[in-house]
């Protein structure tokens, strides 16, 4: 107990010093390899910022680095890491540009990739009829906007006319134009909206509307990752409607979303292999590849047994670094914290091939803060959550994390956590601990807990603690 008390004293002194400067996040761990991994990731991710004079405005690398560009898939993945690192202006600018550039001329696609000059990257765009585009993108961006609202409290992500138009068109005209209705997924034409005359050898014809993020499957008809993206996109749209007081419309879209989730379970599960198929080709043949990662990313799996088989397959095989960059946060989301830590350390290792790909460093930052420390925000309730997911003997501290228009500092270990609130508005701290605990001690009081289960069935005990600006609170369980 004496050691823990000394750690908390150091934590409080550190947090006040950091609050005064509001610089980058400062992370400490008793696991020095983890601390080094975070420091490398933060320094590397911040090095990808654009220059102040770039015509596009604030941005950061979220594509192949030589292109000086940002891509819809990568930004959707990197945006929480970007918020943690203080890159809110870049997130807002890039997401706004993607939303603004949706158009009927492009069949309600946006620009898959834009560069620092503020134009569609020529590597992926020739004109409005000839360009590269992965159909998952609209739903990934839609979900990213919702997550940005929850993390920051910035309602423009769900209410601004530019974003509302993007969300509306994506779940209506876009689905219709690209024949993505739940009952059409396996019967749709291979190349809807193809340029005429059609040249299958031209990637800007053949890939104008790829039905997957997996780009190496010949004669692809549909990817399970796109079905998962549709599910998450419609679920997210329902949440946006509900947040704007449209409960009836929200229920309609949740019903539509459920049709896609059921389609995954009824059509794509291979019982003999105990794995999901990941794609189907034009000849009707199912196959397996890298799309399983996105079943987890889009949180499309509710069957715990099938989710376990999916995770076990992913962690027992070798994948490209883009896929692996998702693992720290998605494995944490599904309760595989030991594996999440393993991938954090692997991705940051100097021997990891292509670790300079921008998603890697941003993925490590998100995996540490949202994954191992369980820090999350919910602007709907002005609430911050924490849940220690590190090794039992570890202590994790992160100071100066920006969220909900303020900053917090968090120190946590297996049976204790302290949060300091640097913001202008009150927040609710939902403090969580693994296991069944009847009470949480906080502020000199014993708070009766509520219980929930994580995706692996483990009990989580939690209580809500109101915090005024400037307050420091410590919570403990026996």
C-alpha positions in Angstrom: 0.0 0.0 0.0 2.9 2.4 0.7 4.3 1.9 -2.8 0.9 2.5 -4.3 0.5 5.7 -2.3 3.8 7.0 -3.4 3.0 6.2 -7.0 -0.3 8.2 -6.7 1.6 11.1 -5.1 4.0 11.2 -8.0 1.1 10.8 -10.4 -0.7 13.9 -9.0 2.5 16.0 -9.0 3.1 15.0 -12.6 -0.5 15.7 -13.7 -0.4 19.2 -12.3 2.8 20.0 -14.1 1.4 18.6 -17.4 -1.8 20.4 -17.0 0.0 23.7 -17.0 1.7 23.0 -20.3 -1.0 20.9 -22.1 1.7 19.2 -24.2 1.5 15.7 -25.7 0.3 12.8 -23.7 2.9 11.5 -21.2 2.6 7.8 -20.6 4.3 5.7 -17.9 4.2 2.0 -17.2 6.1 -0.3 -14.8 6.5 -2.4 -18.0 9.3 -0.4 -19.6 8.9 -2.2 -22.9 5.3 -1.0 -23.1 6.3 2.5 -22.1 9.0 2.6 -24.9 6.4 1.3 -27.4 4.0 4.1 -26.6 6.8 6.7 -26.7 8.0 5.5 -30.1 4.4 5.4 -31.4 3.6 8.9 -30.3 6.8 10.4 -31.7 6.3 8.6 -35.0 2.6 9.4 -35.4 3.3 13.1 -34.7 6.0 13.1 -37.3 3.3 12.4 -40.0 1.6 15.8 -39.5 1.3 18.0 -42.6 2.9 21.4 -42.8 1.0 24.6 -41.8 1.2 26.0 -45.4 -0.2 22.9 -47.1 -3.2 23.9 -49.4 -5.4 21.1 -48.0 -5.3 22.5 -44.5 -4.5 20.5 -41.3 -3.9 16.8 -42.1 -1.6 13.8 -41.3 -0.3 10.9 -43.3 -2.9 8.2 -43.5 -2.0 6.4 -46.7 1.3 5.2 -48.2 3.8 7.8 -47.0 5.3 8.7 -50.3 2.0 10.0 -51.5 1.6 12.8 -48.9 -2.1 11.8 -48.7 -4.9 10.6 -46.5 -7.3 7.7 -47.3 -10.8 7.1 -46.1 -10.1 3.7 -44.6 -6.9 4.8 -42.8 -8.4 8.0 -41.4 -11.4 6.1 -40.1 -8.9 3.8 -38.3 -6.4 6.5 -37.1 -8.8 9.2 -35.9 -9.1 8.2 -32.2 -5.3 7.9 -32.0 -5.2 11.3 -33.7 -7.5 12.8 -31.0 -5.4 11.3 -28.2 -2.3 13.0 -29.8 -4.0 16.4 -30.1 -4.6 16.3 -33.9 -8.3 17.3 -33.6 -8.0 20.0 -36.3 -6.6 17.5 -38.8 -9.3 15.0 -38.0 -12.1 17.6 -38.5 -10.6 18.8 -41.8 -10.0 15.4 -43.3 -13.4 14.0 -42.3 -15.1 17.2 -43.6 -13.4 16.9 -46.9 -14.5 13.3 -47.3 -18.1 14.2 -46.4 -18.2 17.3 -48.6 -17.0 15.5 -51.7 -19.7 12.9 -51.9 -21.6 13.4 -55.2 -24.2 12.0 -57.5 -21.6 12.2 -60.4 -19.5 9.6 -58.5 -22.5 7.5 -57.6 -22.4 8.9 -54.1 -18.8 8.0 -53.5 -16.4 10.6 -52.2 -12.7 10.7 -53.0 -11.0 7.6 -51.7 -7.8 9.4 -51.2 -6.8 13.1 -51.1 -3.4 14.7 -50.9 -1.7 17.7 -49.3 -2.6 19.8 -52.3 -6.3 19.5 -51.5 -7.2 17.4 -54.6 -8.0 13.7 -55.1 -4.7 11.7 -55.2 -3.9 10.9 -58.9 -2.8 7.4 -57.8 -6.5 6.6 -57.2 -8.5 9.1 -59.3 -8.7 10.1 -63.0 -12.1 11.6 -63.3 -15.6 11.1 -61.8 -16.2 8.0 -63.9 -12.8 6.4 -63.5 -11.4 6.0 -60.0 -10.5 3.5 -57.3 -13.0 3.1 -54.5 -13.7 0.5 -51.8 -17.4 0.5 -50.9 -16.8 0.0 -47.2 -15.5 3.5 -47.0 -18.7 5.5 -46.6 -19.8 3.3 -43.6 -16.4 3.5 -42.0 -16.4 7.3 -42.2 -20.0 7.4 -40.9 -18.9 5.4 -37.9 -15.8 7.5 -37.5 -17.9 10.6 -37.3 -20.0 9.1 -34.5 -16.9 8.0 -32.6 -15.5 11.6 -33.0 -18.7 13.0 -31.5 -18.6 10.6 -28.6 -15.0 11.3 -27.8 -14.9 15.1 -28.3 -18.5 16.2 -27.7 -18.4 18.1 -31.0 -22.0 17.8 -32.3 -21.1 19.1 -35.7 -20.0 15.6 -36.6 -23.6 14.5 -36.4 -25.5 17.7 -36.9 -23.5 19.9 -39.4 -25.3 19.9 -42.8 -22.2 18.6 -44.6 -22.0 15.6 -42.4 -25.8 15.0 -42.3 -25.9 15.0 -46.1 -23.0 12.5 -46.2 -24.7 10.2 -43.6 -28.1 10.4 -45.3 -26.8 9.7 -48.8 -24.7 6.8 -47.6 -27.5 4.9 -46.0 -30.0 5.7 -48.8 -28.9 6.5 -52.3 -25.5 4.9 -51.9 -26.9 1.5 -50.9 -29.5 1.7 -53.7 -27.0 2.8 -56.4 -24.5 0.1 -55.6 -27.1 -2.7 -55.1 -26.2 -3.3 -51.4 -29.6 -4.1 -50.0 -29.5 -7.0 -47.6 -31.4 -9.4 -50.0 -29.2 -8.4 -53.0 -25.6 -9.0 -51.6 -25.0 -12.3 -53.4 -27.1 -11.6 -56.5 -25.8 -8.1 -57.3 -23.9 -7.5 -60.6 -20.2 -7.7 -60.4 -19.6 -4.2 -61.7 -22.5 -1.9 -61.1 -22.0 1.6 -62.3 -18.9 0.6 -64.3 -17.6 3.2 -66.9 -18.7 2.6 -70.5 -17.0 1.3 -72.5 -15.8 -1.0 -69.7 -12.2 -2.1 -69.7 -11.7 -4.8 -67.1 -7.9 -4.4 -67.4 -8.1 -0.8 -66.2 -8.1 -0.7 -62.4 -10.1 2.6 -62.4 -12.9 0.7 -64.2 -12.6 -2.7 -62.4 -12.1 -1.2 -58.9 -14.6 1.6 -59.1 -16.7 0.2 -56.3 -14.7 -2.8 -54.8 -17.1 -4.7 -52.5 -14.3 -5.2 -49.9 -11.2 -3.8 -48.3 -9.4 -7.0 -49.5 -8.0 -5.8 -52.8 -6.2 -9.0 -54.0 -9.1 -11.3 -54.7 -9.7 -12.0 -58.4 -13.3 -11.7 -59.7 -14.6 -10.6 -56.3 -18.4 -10.3 -55.9 -18.8 -9.5 -52.2 -16.6 -9.4 -49.1 -17.9 -10.2 -45.6 -16.1 -7.1 -44.4 -18.4 -5.0 -46.5 -21.4 -6.7 -45.0 -20.0 -6.0 -41.6 -19.4 -2.3 -42.6 -23.1 -2.1 -43.8 -24.2 -3.4 -40.4 -22.1 -1.0 -38.4 -23.0 1.9 -40.7 -26.7 1.4 -40.3 -26.3 0.8 -36.5 -24.4 4.0 -36.3 -26.9 6.0 -38.4 -29.6 4.7 -36.0 -27.6 6.0 -33.0 -27.2 9.4 -34.7 -31.0 9.5 -35.3 -31.7 8.6 -31.7 -29.3 11.3 -30.5 -31.2 13.8 -32.5 -34.5 12.7 -31.1 -35.7 10.6 -34.0 -36.5 7.4 -32.1 -39.0 5.9 -34.6 -36.6 6.4 -37.5 -33.7 5.0 -35.4 -35.7 1.8 -34.8 -36.2 1.4 -38.5 -32.5 1.5 -39.2 -31.6 -0.8 -36.4 -33.9 -3.3 -37.9 -32.2 -2.9 -41.3 -28.8 -3.2 -39.6 -29.8 -6.5 -38.0 -30.6 -7.9 -41.4 -27.0 -7.6 -42.4 -25.7 -9.1 -39.1 -28.0 -12.0 -39.5 -26.8 -12.4 -43.1 -23.2 -12.8 -41.8 -24.2 -15.5 -39.4 -26.6 -17.4 -41.7 -24.6 -17.2 -44.9 -20.9 -16.7 -44.2 -20.1 -19.1 -41.3 -18.3 -22.3 -42.4 -19.3 -24.8 -39.6 -16.8 -27.4 -40.8 -13.9 -25.1 -40.6 -15.2 -23.1 -37.6 -14.4 -19.9 -39.5 -16.2 -17.2 -41.5 -15.8 -17.2 -45.2 -14.4 -13.8 -46.2 -15.4 -13.4 -49.8 -17.4 -14.8 -52.7 -16.4 -14.6 -56.3 -18.5 -14.2 -59.4 -18.7 -17.9 -59.9 -20.4 -18.3 -56.5 -17.4 -19.8 -54.7 -16.8 -18.8 -51.1 -13.2 -18.3 -50.0 -11.2 -17.3 -47.0 -8.7 -14.4 -46.6 -8.0 -11.3 -44.5 -11.5 -9.9 -44.0 -12.0 -11.4 -40.6 -10.2 -8.4 -39.0 -13.1 -6.2 -40.0 -15.7 -8.4 -38.4 -14.0 -7.4 -35.2 -13.4 -3.7 -36.2 -17.0 -3.2 -37.1 -18.1 -5.1 -33.9 -20.3 -7.4 -35.9 -20.0 -10.6 -33.9 -22.4 -11.4 -31.1 -21.9 -15.2 -30.9 -19.1 -15.5 -28.4 -18.0 -19.0 -29.6 -17.7 -17.8 -33.2 -15.9 -14.7 -32.1 -13.4 -16.8 -30.1 -12.7 -19.0 -33.1 -12.2 -15.8 -35.2 -9.8 -14.3 -32.7 -7.8 -17.5 -32.3 -7.4 -17.8 -36.1 -6.3 -14.2 -36.4 -3.6 -14.4 -33.7 -2.3 -17.8 -34.8 -1.5 -16.6 -38.4 0.7 -14.0 -40.1 -1.0 -10.9 -41.6 0.2 -7.8 -43.3 1.0 -4.8 -41.1 -2.2 -2.9 -42.0 -4.3 -5.8 -40.5 -2.0 -6.1 -37.5 -2.4 -2.4 -36.8 -6.0 -3.0 -35.9 -5.2 -5.8 -33.5 -4.3 -3.8 -30.3 -7.7 -2.1 -30.0 -10.0 -4.9 -31.5 -8.4 -7.6 -29.4 -8.9 -5.4 -26.3 -12.5 -4.9 -27.4 -13.1 -8.6 -27.4 -11.3 -9.2 -24.1 -8.0 -10.6 -25.4 -5.7 -8.1 -23.5 -2.7 -10.4 -23.4 -2.7 -10.7 -27.1 -3.3 -7.0 -27.5 -0.2 -6.3 -25.5 1.7 -8.8 -27.6 0.8 -6.9 -30.8 1.6 -3.5 -29.3 5.1 -4.7 -28.5 5.5 -6.4 -31.8 4.3 -3.5 -33.9 6.7 -1.1 -32.1 9.6 -3.5 -32.5 12.5 -2.3 -34.7 12.4 -5.6 -36.5 8.8 -5.4 -37.6 8.5 -5.1 -41.4 6.9 -1.8 -42.6 6.3 -0.5 -39.0 6.7 3.0 -40.6 3.2 2.6 -42.2 1.2 5.4 -40.4 -1.6 3.1 -39.2 0.9 1.2 -37.0 1.9 4.1 -34.7 -1.6 5.4 -34.4 -2.9 1.9 -33.8 -0.4 1.4 -30.9 -1.4 4.8 -29.3 -5.1 3.8 -29.5 -4.3 0.3 -28.3 -2.6 1.5 -25.2 -5.1 4.3 -24.2 -8.4 2.8 -25.3 -7.3 -0.8 -25.1 -5.1 -1.5 -22.1 -6.2 1.5 -20.1 -9.9 1.1 -21.1 -10.3 4.9 -21.4 -13.3 5.9 -23.4 -15.7 8.9 -23.7 -19.4 9.2 -24.2 -20.5 12.8 -25.0 -24.2 11.8 -24.8 -23.8 11.5 -21.0 -20.7 13.7 -20.5 -19.0 10.5 -19.2 -15.5 9.1 -19.1 -14.9 5.4 -18.5 -11.7 3.6 -17.4 -10.9 -0.1 -17.0 -7.5 -1.4 -16.3 -6.7 -4.2 -18.8 -2.9 -4.5 -18.3 -1.0 -7.3 -16.6 -1.9 -7.7 -12.9 1.5 -6.4 -11.6 1.6 -3.4 -13.9 0.7 0.3 -13.2 -0.3 2.5 -16.1 -0.4 6.3 -16.1 -1.4 8.6 -18.9 -1.4 12.4 -18.4 -3.0 15.1 -20.6 -5.4 13.0 -22.6 -7.8 15.3 -24.6 -11.5 14.4 -24.6 -14.9 16.0 -24.1 -13.4 19.5 -24.7 -11.0 19.1 -21.8 -8.1 16.9 -20.6 -7.8 14.1 -18.1 -5.0 12.3 -16.4 -5.4 8.7 -15.3 -3.4 6.3 -13.1 -4.6 2.8 -12.7 -3.6 -0.7 -11.6 -5.5 -3.9 -10.8 -7.4 -2.7 -7.8 -7.2 1.1 -8.0 -7.5 4.1 -10.2 -7.1 7.8 -9.9 -8.6 10.4 -12.4 -7.9 14.1 -12.5 -10.3 16.2 -14.5 -9.0 19.3 -16.3 -12.0 20.7 -18.1 -14.6 23.5 -17.9 -17.6 21.2 -17.5 -18.5 18.5 -14.9 -18.1 14.9 -16.1 -19.2 11.5 -14.8 -16.4 9.1 -14.2 -17.6 5.5 -14.8 -14.9 3.7 -13.0 -14.7 0.0 -13.8 -12.8 -3.0 -12.3 -12.6 -6.6 -13.5 -14.4 -9.1 -11.4 -17.5 -9.0 -9.1 -17.1 -6.4 -6.4 -20.0 -5.3 -4.3 -18.6 -1.8 -3.6 -16.1 0.7 -5.0 -14.6 3.1 -2.5 -14.3 6.6 -3.8 -14.2 10.0 -2.2 -14.6 8.6 1.3 -17.7 6.7 0.3 -18.6 3.1 -0.5 -20.5 3.1 -3.8 -22.7 0.1 -4.6 -21.7 -1.3 -8.0 -23.5 -2.5 -11.0 -22.2 -5.5 -13.1 -21.9 -6.1 -16.8 -20.1 -8.8 -18.8 -17.4 -8.3 -21.4 -17.4 -10.1 -24.7 -15.7 -13.1 -23.2 -18.2 -13.4 -20.4 -16.1 -11.9 -17.6 -17.7 -9.8 -15.0 -17.0 -6.1 -14.8 -18.1 -4.0 -11.8 -18.6 -0.3 -12.1 -20.0 2.8 -10.5 -20.5 6.4 -11.6 -18.6 9.2 -9.8 -19.5 12.8 -10.6 -16.4 15.1 -11.0 -16.3 18.9 -11.1 -13.5 20.7 -13.0 -10.2 20.5 -11.2 -11.2 17.5 -9.1 -8.9 14.5 -8.4 -10.6 11.3 -7.3 -9.2 7.9 -6.3 -11.3 4.7 -6.5 -10.4 1.3 -5.0 -11.7 -2.2 -4.6 -10.7 -4.9 -2.2 
